[in-house]
């Protein structure tokens, strides 16, 4: 009798779980579509402008507006064929009550995207292969997926972008200012 109940439980909950995964994927796709251009254009500008032998000021930080500890940052290296990216763990933020504390689901989401935290005193990190010539949308999509999956961003979320070597491409993107 217990086995029959377990089978019924799986049958009843599976469609709900599948529907939830579908809505999460759709939410992520809308969030990425909304912000991809603004990030990819800045990355492309940095690639075109900078010396590929030097990474100085060739980085980008993307954060959720109003939640500056919920960010992802990447820097070009290896002659612009790769980027080193970090997702905030809260290790470098304020201490005490103001410190970012990720729950197990948020940590698991960052891990699923390939981010690894080597120590509790470090951010989550990963290398991103972007090719030669670089496909900057790979890095842009990964950054946005981390904001969505790991930090709770949604299709309506506003982001803030810092890119010292990347001009503001808002007019070129035709996207809302963020």
NUMIDREN-264274 format. One record per residue (C-alpha): residue number from 0; x, y, z. Coordinates in Angstrom, 2 decimals, decimal comma. Example, Ala and Ser with C-alpha at 12.3 -4.5 7.8 and 13.67 -1.06 7.14 Angstrom:
REM NUMIDREN-264274
{n = 0	c1 = 12,30	c2 = -4,50	c3 = 7,80}
{n = 1	c1 = 13,67	c2 = -1,06	c3 = 7,14}
***
This chain:
REM NUMIDREN-264274
{n = 0	c1 = 0,00	c2 = 0,00	c3 = 0,00}
{n = 1	c1 = 2,83	c2 = 2,45	c3 = 0,76}
{n = 2	c1 = 4,34	c2 = 1,86	c3 = -2,66}
{n = 3	c1 = 1,06	c2 = 2,74	c3 = -4,40}
{n = 4	c1 = 0,84	c2 = 6,00	c3 = -2,45}
{n = 5	c1 = 4,38	c2 = 6,92	c3 = -3,45}
{n = 6	c1 = 3,60	c2 = 6,34	c3 = -7,10}
{n = 7	c1 = 0,47	c2 = 8,46	c3 = -6,87}
{n = 8	c1 = 2,42	c2 = 11,21	c3 = -5,12}
{n = 9	c1 = 4,99	c2 = 11,31	c3 = -7,93}
{n = 10	c1 = 2,29	c2 = 11,35	c3 = -10,56}
{n = 11	c1 = 0,48	c2 = 14,21	c3 = -8,86}
{n = 12	c1 = 3,54	c2 = 16,39	c3 = -8,18}
{n = 13	c1 = 5,47	c2 = 15,85	c3 = -11,42}
{n = 14	c1 = 3,26	c2 = 18,07	c3 = -13,61}
{n = 15	c1 = 3,48	c2 = 20,84	c3 = -11,01}
{n = 16	c1 = 7,26	c2 = 20,60	c3 = -10,87}
{n = 17	c1 = 7,48	c2 = 20,61	c3 = -14,66}
{n = 18	c1 = 5,21	c2 = 23,67	c3 = -14,87}
{n = 19	c1 = 7,38	c2 = 25,48	c3 = -12,30}
{n = 20	c1 = 10,55	c2 = 24,68	c3 = -14,26}
{n = 21	c1 = 8,89	c2 = 25,93	c3 = -17,45}
{n = 22	c1 = 7,89	c2 = 29,24	c3 = -15,86}
{n = 23	c1 = 11,40	c2 = 29,64	c3 = -14,43}
{n = 24	c1 = 12,95	c2 = 29,04	c3 = -17,86}
{n = 25	c1 = 10,54	c2 = 31,52	c3 = -19,46}
{n = 26	c1 = 11,28	c2 = 34,10	c3 = -16,76}
{n = 27	c1 = 15,02	c2 = 33,66	c3 = -17,28}
{n = 28	c1 = 14,66	c2 = 33,94	c3 = -21,08}
{n = 29	c1 = 12,69	c2 = 37,22	c3 = -20,78}
{n = 30	c1 = 15,22	c2 = 38,66	c3 = -18,29}
{n = 31	c1 = 18,15	c2 = 37,76	c3 = -20,52}
{n = 32	c1 = 16,44	c2 = 39,06	c3 = -23,67}
{n = 33	c1 = 15,73	c2 = 42,38	c3 = -21,95}
{n = 34	c1 = 19,32	c2 = 43,03	c3 = -20,83}
{n = 35	c1 = 21,62	c2 = 41,06	c3 = -23,18}
{n = 36	c1 = 22,30	c2 = 43,89	c3 = -25,62}
{n = 37	c1 = 23,41	c2 = 46,40	c3 = -22,98}
{n = 38	c1 = 25,98	c2 = 43,95	c3 = -21,61}
{n = 39	c1 = 27,10	c2 = 42,41	c3 = -24,92}
{n = 40	c1 = 27,58	c2 = 45,81	c3 = -26,55}
{n = 41	c1 = 29,78	c2 = 47,00	c3 = -23,68}
{n = 42	c1 = 31,83	c2 = 43,80	c3 = -23,85}
{n = 43	c1 = 32,23	c2 = 44,23	c3 = -27,60}
{n = 44	c1 = 33,33	c2 = 47,86	c3 = -27,17}
{n = 45	c1 = 35,90	c2 = 46,78	c3 = -24,57}
{n = 46	c1 = 37,20	c2 = 44,06	c3 = -26,89}
{n = 47	c1 = 37,51	c2 = 46,43	c3 = -29,84}
{n = 48	c1 = 39,08	c2 = 49,22	c3 = -27,82}
{n = 49	c1 = 41,53	c2 = 47,57	c3 = -25,46}
{n = 50	c1 = 44,89	c2 = 45,93	c3 = -25,80}
{n = 51	c1 = 44,19	c2 = 42,20	c3 = -25,66}
{n = 52	c1 = 47,50	c2 = 41,70	c3 = -23,87}
{n = 53	c1 = 46,35	c2 = 43,80	c3 = -20,92}
{n = 54	c1 = 43,25	c2 = 43,37	c3 = -18,76}
{n = 55	c1 = 43,41	c2 = 46,71	c3 = -16,92}
{n = 56	c1 = 39,97	c2 = 48,37	c3 = -16,90}
{n = 57	c1 = 38,60	c2 = 45,69	c3 = -19,23}
{n = 58	c1 = 35,99	c2 = 44,42	c3 = -16,79}
{n = 59	c1 = 32,27	c2 = 44,67	c3 = -16,30}
{n = 60	c1 = 30,13	c2 = 44,51	c3 = -13,17}
{n = 61	c1 = 26,40	c2 = 43,85	c3 = -13,43}
{n = 62	c1 = 24,27	c2 = 44,18	c3 = -10,29}
{n = 63	c1 = 20,62	c2 = 44,29	c3 = -9,39}
{n = 64	c1 = 19,53	c2 = 47,88	c3 = -8,76}
{n = 65	c1 = 19,09	c2 = 48,47	c3 = -5,06}
{n = 66	c1 = 20,97	c2 = 45,25	c3 = -4,19}
{n = 67	c1 = 24,63	c2 = 46,05	c3 = -4,86}
{n = 68	c1 = 25,85	c2 = 42,84	c3 = -3,18}
{n = 69	c1 = 23,94	c2 = 40,80	c3 = -5,76}
{n = 70	c1 = 26,38	c2 = 41,16	c3 = -8,63}
{n = 71	c1 = 28,44	c2 = 39,31	c3 = -11,20}
{n = 72	c1 = 31,73	c2 = 40,67	c3 = -12,54}
{n = 73	c1 = 33,91	c2 = 39,49	c3 = -15,41}
{n = 74	c1 = 37,28	c2 = 40,51	c3 = -16,83}
{n = 75	c1 = 38,87	c2 = 39,67	c3 = -20,16}
{n = 76	c1 = 42,08	c2 = 37,66	c3 = -20,22}
{n = 77	c1 = 44,03	c2 = 35,19	c3 = -22,35}
{n = 78	c1 = 44,00	c2 = 37,56	c3 = -25,35}
{n = 79	c1 = 40,20	c2 = 37,99	c3 = -25,06}
{n = 80	c1 = 39,45	c2 = 34,31	c3 = -25,64}
{n = 81	c1 = 38,33	c2 = 33,85	c3 = -22,03}
{n = 82	c1 = 36,79	c2 = 35,77	c3 = -19,18}
{n = 83	c1 = 37,27	c2 = 35,25	c3 = -15,47}
{n = 84	c1 = 33,92	c2 = 35,78	c3 = -13,76}
{n = 85	c1 = 32,90	c2 = 36,06	c3 = -10,13}
{n = 86	c1 = 29,47	c2 = 35,98	c3 = -8,55}
{n = 87	c1 = 29,09	c2 = 37,63	c3 = -5,17}
{n = 88	c1 = 29,08	c2 = 35,40	c3 = -2,12}
{n = 89	c1 = 28,78	c2 = 38,19	c3 = 0,43}
{n = 90	c1 = 32,38	c2 = 37,62	c3 = 1,55}
{n = 91	c1 = 33,45	c2 = 41,14	c3 = 0,55}
{n = 92	c1 = 30,37	c2 = 43,06	c3 = 1,61}
{n = 93	c1 = 29,38	c2 = 44,62	c3 = 4,88}
{n = 94	c1 = 29,51	c2 = 42,50	c3 = 8,01}
{n = 95	c1 = 26,65	c2 = 41,80	c3 = 10,37}
{n = 96	c1 = 23,02	c2 = 42,19	c3 = 9,40}
{n = 97	c1 = 23,81	c2 = 43,97	c3 = 6,13}
{n = 98	c1 = 25,86	c2 = 41,05	c3 = 4,79}
{n = 99	c1 = 24,54	c2 = 39,08	c3 = 1,82}
{n = 100	c1 = 23,67	c2 = 35,56	c3 = 2,89}
{n = 101	c1 = 22,77	c2 = 33,15	c3 = 0,13}
{n = 102	c1 = 20,40	c2 = 30,32	c3 = 0,94}
{n = 103	c1 = 21,15	c2 = 26,73	c3 = -0,18}
{n = 104	c1 = 18,94	c2 = 27,06	c3 = -3,28}
{n = 105	c1 = 20,77	c2 = 30,23	c3 = -4,40}
{n = 106	c1 = 24,15	c2 = 28,55	c3 = -3,85}
{n = 107	c1 = 22,98	c2 = 25,49	c3 = -5,77}
{n = 108	c1 = 21,81	c2 = 27,69	c3 = -8,65}
{n = 109	c1 = 25,24	c2 = 29,35	c3 = -8,90}
{n = 110	c1 = 26,93	c2 = 25,94	c3 = -8,72}
{n = 111	c1 = 24,66	c2 = 24,68	c3 = -11,52}
{n = 112	c1 = 25,96	c2 = 27,54	c3 = -13,68}
{n = 113	c1 = 29,54	c2 = 26,43	c3 = -13,04}
{n = 114	c1 = 30,41	c2 = 28,90	c3 = -10,29}
{n = 115	c1 = 32,49	c2 = 27,39	c3 = -7,48}
{n = 116	c1 = 33,30	c2 = 28,91	c3 = -4,11}
{n = 117	c1 = 36,81	c2 = 27,78	c3 = -3,13}
{n = 118	c1 = 36,45	c2 = 29,16	c3 = 0,40}
{n = 119	c1 = 33,78	c2 = 30,92	c3 = 2,49}
{n = 120	c1 = 36,00	c2 = 34,02	c3 = 2,31}
{n = 121	c1 = 35,90	c2 = 34,16	c3 = -1,49}
{n = 122	c1 = 33,35	c2 = 34,83	c3 = -4,19}
{n = 123	c1 = 32,00	c2 = 32,14	c3 = -6,49}
{n = 124	c1 = 34,25	c2 = 31,99	c3 = -9,56}
{n = 125	c1 = 34,48	c2 = 30,39	c3 = -12,98}
{n = 126	c1 = 36,31	c2 = 30,68	c3 = -16,28}
{n = 127	c1 = 34,25	c2 = 31,34	c3 = -19,39}
{n = 128	c1 = 35,50	c2 = 30,33	c3 = -22,83}
{n = 129	c1 = 34,30	c2 = 32,95	c3 = -25,32}
{n = 130	c1 = 36,33	c2 = 31,93	c3 = -28,38}
{n = 131	c1 = 38,38	c2 = 33,72	c3 = -31,02}
{n = 132	c1 = 36,86	c2 = 35,99	c3 = -32,14}
{n = 133	c1 = 35,06	c2 = 36,33	c3 = -28,82}
{n = 134	c1 = 31,36	c2 = 35,58	c3 = -28,66}
{n = 135	c1 = 30,48	c2 = 38,10	c3 = -25,95}
{n = 136	c1 = 26,89	c2 = 36,86	c3 = -25,69}
{n = 137	c1 = 28,22	c2 = 33,75	c3 = -23,92}
{n = 138	c1 = 29,49	c2 = 35,89	c3 = -21,02}
{n = 139	c1 = 26,46	c2 = 38,22	c3 = -21,12}
{n = 140	c1 = 24,01	c2 = 35,32	c3 = -20,91}
{n = 141	c1 = 25,96	c2 = 33,66	c3 = -18,10}
{n = 142	c1 = 26,05	c2 = 36,88	c3 = -16,05}
{n = 143	c1 = 22,33	c2 = 37,40	c3 = -16,51}
{n = 144	c1 = 21,53	c2 = 33,75	c3 = -15,73}
{n = 145	c1 = 23,46	c2 = 34,12	c3 = -12,45}
{n = 146	c1 = 21,48	c2 = 37,24	c3 = -11,54}
{n = 147	c1 = 18,23	c2 = 35,46	c3 = -12,35}
{n = 148	c1 = 18,88	c2 = 32,01	c3 = -10,91}
{n = 149	c1 = 21,17	c2 = 32,89	c3 = -8,02}
{n = 150	c1 = 19,96	c2 = 36,32	c3 = -6,93}
{n = 151	c1 = 16,25	c2 = 36,32	c3 = -7,75}
{n = 152	c1 = 16,14	c2 = 38,74	c3 = -10,69}
{n = 153	c1 = 13,03	c2 = 38,59	c3 = -12,84}
{n = 154	c1 = 11,90	c2 = 39,96	c3 = -16,19}
{n = 155	c1 = 11,04	c2 = 43,32	c3 = -14,61}
{n = 156	c1 = 14,26	c2 = 43,67	c3 = -12,63}
{n = 157	c1 = 16,45	c2 = 46,68	c3 = -13,30}
{n = 158	c1 = 20,20	c2 = 46,23	c3 = -13,47}
{n = 159	c1 = 23,16	c2 = 48,55	c3 = -13,00}
{n = 160	c1 = 26,23	c2 = 48,16	c3 = -15,18}
{n = 161	c1 = 29,76	c2 = 49,40	c3 = -14,53}
{n = 162	c1 = 32,23	c2 = 49,05	c3 = -17,40}
{n = 163	c1 = 35,04	c2 = 51,62	c3 = -17,33}
{n = 164	c1 = 36,15	c2 = 50,81	c3 = -20,89}
{n = 165	c1 = 32,68	c2 = 50,23	c3 = -22,36}
{n = 166	c1 = 30,66	c2 = 53,21	c3 = -23,55}
{n = 167	c1 = 26,95	c2 = 53,40	c3 = -22,82}
{n = 168	c1 = 25,26	c2 = 51,64	c3 = -25,77}
{n = 169	c1 = 21,65	c2 = 52,24	c3 = -24,72}
{n = 170	c1 = 20,76	c2 = 54,06	c3 = -27,95}
{n = 171	c1 = 22,28	c2 = 51,25	c3 = -30,05}
{n = 172	c1 = 20,37	c2 = 48,60	c3 = -28,13}
{n = 173	c1 = 16,98	c2 = 50,27	c3 = -28,11}
{n = 174	c1 = 16,50	c2 = 48,94	c3 = -24,58}
{n = 175	c1 = 15,20	c2 = 50,75	c3 = -21,54}
{n = 176	c1 = 17,84	c2 = 52,57	c3 = -19,51}
{n = 177	c1 = 19,00	c2 = 50,49	c3 = -16,60}
***
